[in-house]
Amino acid sequence: MTTQISRLLSIMTTLRDPKNGCEWDRAQNFQSIAPYTIEEAYEVSDAIDRGDMADLHEELGDLLFQVVFHSQMAKEAGDFSFEDVAKAISDKMEARHPHIFGDEDGQMGEARWETLKEAERTQKGAESAMDGVATTLPALLRAEKLQKRAARTGFDWPDVDGPAAKVHEEMAELSEADQGHRAEEAGDLLFAAVNLVRAYGIAPETALKNANLKFERRFRGMEAKAEGNFSDLSLDEQEALWSAVKAGEASGES
């Protein structure tokens, strides 16, 4: 494995060579590469969801290349190298698993994991419970993380009644908002919905992802059942097809 890592690092160095490297690779910087890094992470997740191990094999390589690419650019700037990245994550994993690599007893539960991460943030100079939640996370996922951070300080509803009431409150405020405040109120409603779903112990990102898949599956089912162009049907006709697709799912119809 070490040989293949060395080979990959050598390839990246060659691609970035000022004289003989690839023109496109030489022109890139952290900002221009970041979208590709995010894309590759999503493609890894997609391969996992599809259970495609051959594709996962390839996509993990693409994601690893992104780490190598960023590390090479940092090395050129004199900031850090791939070796430094590997050392840092190794040190972090050993520190976060003292019951495995140290002298502590016990098992690693979520509470213990978060306590260790909190200690790391404090050591780095964090001043707020909100520090360290990346602004580039998908908005739904970031909302959940922000709420979990707040909950660890005690700022959370004790049951689902509070979040449920807040959703109704935000719905009313959205309906009453003028054009200048409607977008803000819409955001408040979505944030409140995340809080409610989280109160039920459900991961909002996963729940919405599954809802998206279900809607897409049912919409494709409607299109398949339609006679002629689906968009030419009336709303009542489209609704009838939607009901038929749902009924087919309930009865196990393929």
N, C-alpha and C positions, 0 to 999 in steps of 0.2 A: 504493500500500500504506500509506503514511504516513497518508493520509486515513482509511482504514478502521481503522487502529490508534487514531487519535484519536477516531474515532466510538465504538469499543468502550470506550475509557477514559471517554468522556463518558457512555455508557450506564451504566457501573458506578458512576460518581459520582452519577448521578441515582438509581439504585436504592438507594444507601446514604444518600441525603439525609435528614437527621434529621426534616424536616417533610413532604416530599412524596414520599419514597422508598417502596419496597416494604417492608411490615411484616416479611416473612420475611427479606429480605436484610439489613435493618437489625439484626435480632436475632442474626445469625451472628457467630462469632469464629473464630480460627485453628483451635481444637480441633474445633469443630462442622463446619467445612468440610473438614478434612483427609481424612475418609473418602471424601468425594466426589472429592477430588483423586486419591486412589489408585484409586478405581473408574474414573474417566475414563481414567487411564493404562492400566488393564487393558483397557478397551473399545477403545482405540487398538490395543493389541497383538492383540486378537481380530479386529479388522477387517483387520489386516495378514495374520494367519494365514489368514483366509478369502479374501484377495485381493480384497476388496470396496473398490474405490477410492472409490466414492460415499460409502460409510459411513465410510471413513477420512477423507475430506474433512470430514465432519460431526463426527466424534469428535475430530479435531485442533482444531477450533474450540472444542469443549466443554473440551478440556484447556487451551487458551490462555485461555479464560474463567476457569479456576481460577487461573492465574497472575495474571491481572488482578485477581481477587477478593482474593487474598492481598495483592497489592501495594497495593490501595486501602485495606485495613484497616491495613496498616503505615504508609501515608501519613497516615491519620487519627491514628495514634498518634505521628507525628513520627519514625518510625524510618527508612523509606526509601520510594521511589516506584517505579513501573514503569520509569521512565527510569533509575533507579539499578540496577535488576535487569538491564536490557538492557546498560548500560555494564559492569557487573561480569562478565557472561558474555562480552562482547566482549573485554574486557581479558584474561580467563582464556584464551580460545581463541587469542588472539594470542601470549600467553606460552607456551602449551603447543605452539605450532607455530613455534618459532624458525627452522626450516629453510624456512618459507614466508614469515613476516612479519618475520624478523630476518636476521642475517648468518650463521647456522650452515648447514653443509652436511649432507647425509645424508637418510635417510628416517625416517618415524615408525613404528617397530615397537612391539610391546607393551612390551618392556623399557624403551625410551626414554620411552614414555608414562608408565609407572609410576614411573620415576625423577623425572620432572617433577612428578608428583602427590605423590610422597614429599617433595620439596623444598617444595611448597606447604604440606603438613601440618606440616612442621618449622617453617616460617615462622609458622604460626598457633599454634605452641606445643605441638604434639603431643608427648607424653611416652612413648607406647607405639606399637608397630607395629599394635596393635588400634584405635587412635584413628581415628574417622571412619567406622567401619562401622556404618551406621544400625541401631538396635535394632528398627525397624519393618519391616525387610526381611522377606520370607517366610523362614521358618526354614531351609528347605533352601538357598536362595540365600545367606543370611547365613552358614551353616556353611561353604559353599564359599569365600566371601570371607575369612572368618577364617582358614581353613586356608591360603589363598594368601598372606595377609599373613605367617603364621608361616613358610611355606616360603621367603619372600624373606629371612628371617633365617637360613636354614639348618636350621630345625627342621622336617624333613620326612623321610619314608622315601625311601631311594635307589631302590627298585623296588616292584613290586606285592606282593611277598611279605610285607612288613611290614604293610601295610593289610589284606591278606587274613587274616593270622593274627589281627589285632586284631578283625576281624569275628567270627571263630570264638570268640575269647575273650569278646567282649561277648554273644554268643548264649548261651554257657554261663552267664555271670553273670546274664543275664535269667532263664534257666530255674531258677536256684538262688535267686533273690532272693525275700525275703518281701514281703508286701503293701505294707509301708511303703517299700520301696526299689525296687519294680518299675517305677514310672514313671521314676525316675532312670536305671535300667539300660536301659530302652527308649530313652531319649534318647541314651545313650551308644552304643547299637547303631546308631541312625540316623546319628549323627555319624560313626561308624566307616565306615558304608556309603558316606556321601558321600566320605570320604577314599579309599576303594577305587576308586570310580567315577572320581574325579578323577585317580587314579594312572594310569588307563587313557587319560587325555586326553579324557574325555567330560564334558560339562557336565551335572551332576546334575539341575538344574532342567529342562533340555530333555529329558533322558532320561525323567524321571518324567512330564513333561507328555505325551510321546508314548505312554508306557505307559498313562496315564489314558485317552487317546483310543482306544487299541487295546482296552482293557478295555470301555469304553463301547460301542464299535462291535460287539464280539463279544457283549456282553450283549444289546444290542438285536437282534442276529441270532438269539440263542436265543429271545427273546420272540416274534420273528416266526415261527420254526419251530414253536413250541409249539402243540399242539392244546388249546385251552381256556386256563385260567388258569395261567400259568407257575409261580406260587407254590404251586399245588396238586400239582405234580409232586414225585416223590421226588428225593432228592439224586442217586441213580444215573441217573434219567431226565434230570435237569438236566445232569449231567456228560456224558451221551451227546449232548445237544444242543450242548454246548460243543465237544466233539470234532468234531461235524459241521460247526460253523461254522468251526473252525480248518482242517479239511480243505478246506472250500469256498474259503477264502482262499488256501490253498496251490495249489489247482487253478485259481485265477483266477476262481472263480464270483462273480458280482455279487450 
